[in-house]
Amino acid sequence: MPQYLLSVHHADAEASDAPPEQVLADVAAFNDSLLAEDRMAFAGGLLPASQARVVDATGARVTMHRGTYLPGTEQLGGFWVVRADDLVQALEIAERASAACRLAVEVRPFQEEG
């Protein structure tokens, strides 16, 4: 079954109007529904981008620095890897994810294996 990455991008300080404990409860309920449907392959929330490290071994020497690779305020904050029959179903799952976390959700298919 095809897998899709559902990613959530936001500023570290971004918050919805809803109380954080309500958002966490709604995301937990969404996660439980994915598990019950056998749709979740993996999911995780990330610490703030300030906790990231970038390793670059593409040049003559390896460089490392603190912070995120991407400029700007919006960073990857969390994600789900879900199993869906097709893109239409993945988009339906993303709609539920967006409602739960109260943020926009990007949907990207994984490359086919083989």
C-alpha positions as CSV (number, residue, x, y, z in Angstrom):
1,M,0.0,0.0,0.0
2,P,1.4,3.4,-0.9
3,Q,2.8,5.6,2.0
4,Y,2.5,9.4,2.3
5,L,4.3,11.9,4.4
6,L,1.9,14.3,6.1
7,S,4.0,17.2,7.4
8,V,3.2,20.2,9.6
9,H,5.2,23.3,9.2
10,H,5.0,26.3,11.6
11,A,6.9,28.9,13.5
12,D,8.3,27.7,16.8
13,A,6.2,30.2,18.6
14,E,3.0,29.7,16.5
15,A,0.0,28.7,18.5
16,S,-3.7,28.3,17.6
17,D,-6.5,30.0,19.5
18,A,-7.4,26.6,21.1
19,P,-5.8,25.7,24.4
20,P,-2.7,23.6,23.9
21,E,-4.0,20.8,26.0
22,Q,-7.1,20.6,23.7
23,V,-4.9,20.5,20.6
24,L,-2.8,17.7,22.1
25,A,-5.9,15.8,23.0
26,D,-7.3,16.2,19.5
27,V,-4.0,15.0,17.9
28,A,-3.9,12.0,20.3
29,A,-7.4,11.1,19.3
30,F,-6.5,11.4,15.6
31,N,-3.4,9.2,16.2
32,D,-5.6,6.6,17.9
33,S,-8.0,6.6,14.9
34,L,-5.1,6.1,12.5
35,L,-3.8,3.2,14.6
36,A,-7.3,1.6,14.8
37,E,-7.6,1.9,11.0
38,D,-4.0,0.5,10.5
39,R,-3.1,3.6,8.6
40,M,-0.2,4.9,10.7
41,A,3.3,3.7,9.9
42,F,5.0,6.3,12.1
43,A,4.5,9.8,13.6
44,G,6.4,12.3,15.6
45,G,6.4,15.8,16.9
46,L,9.7,17.7,16.8
47,L,11.5,19.9,19.3
48,P,11.9,23.6,18.2
49,A,14.2,24.2,15.2
50,S,16.7,25.8,17.5
51,Q,17.5,22.3,18.7
52,A,18.3,21.1,15.2
53,R,21.9,20.4,13.9
54,V,22.9,20.4,10.3
55,V,25.7,18.1,9.0
56,D,27.2,18.8,5.6
57,A,29.6,16.2,4.2
58,T,29.3,17.3,0.6
59,G,32.5,19.3,0.4
60,A,36.2,18.6,1.2
61,R,35.5,18.7,4.9
62,V,32.5,18.0,7.1
63,T,30.8,21.1,8.6
64,M,28.3,21.2,11.4
65,H,26.2,24.0,12.7
66,R,23.3,24.6,15.2
67,G,19.9,25.5,14.0
68,T,17.9,24.5,11.0
69,Y,19.0,24.1,7.4
70,L,16.1,26.2,6.0
71,P,16.0,30.0,6.4
72,G,12.8,31.6,7.6
73,T,10.4,31.3,10.5
74,E,8.4,28.3,9.3
75,Q,10.0,24.9,10.1
76,L,9.0,21.3,10.1
77,G,7.3,20.8,13.5
78,G,5.9,17.2,13.1
79,F,4.8,14.6,10.7
80,W,2.9,11.4,10.1
81,V,3.8,8.6,7.7
82,V,0.5,7.0,6.7
83,R,-0.7,4.2,4.5
84,A,-3.4,5.1,2.1
85,D,-5.0,3.4,-0.9
86,D,-4.3,6.5,-3.1
87,L,-3.8,10.2,-3.1
88,V,-7.5,10.9,-2.6
89,Q,-7.5,8.9,0.6
90,A,-4.2,10.5,1.8
91,L,-5.8,13.9,1.3
92,E,-8.8,12.9,3.4
93,I,-6.5,11.7,6.2
94,A,-4.6,15.0,5.9
95,E,-7.8,16.9,6.3
96,R,-8.4,15.1,9.6
97,A,-4.8,15.8,10.7
98,S,-5.1,19.5,9.9
99,A,-8.4,19.8,11.9
100,A,-6.7,18.0,14.8
101,C,-3.5,20.1,15.0
102,R,-5.1,23.3,13.7
103,L,-2.4,23.8,11.2
104,A,-1.9,23.3,7.4
105,V,-0.7,19.8,6.5
106,E,1.5,19.0,3.4
107,V,0.9,15.7,1.7
108,R,3.8,14.0,-0.3
109,P,3.9,10.5,-1.6
110,F,7.0,8.4,-1.0
111,Q,8.9,7.1,-4.0
112,E,7.9,3.7,-5.2
113,E,10.1,0.9,-4.0
114,G,12.0,-1.3,-6.5
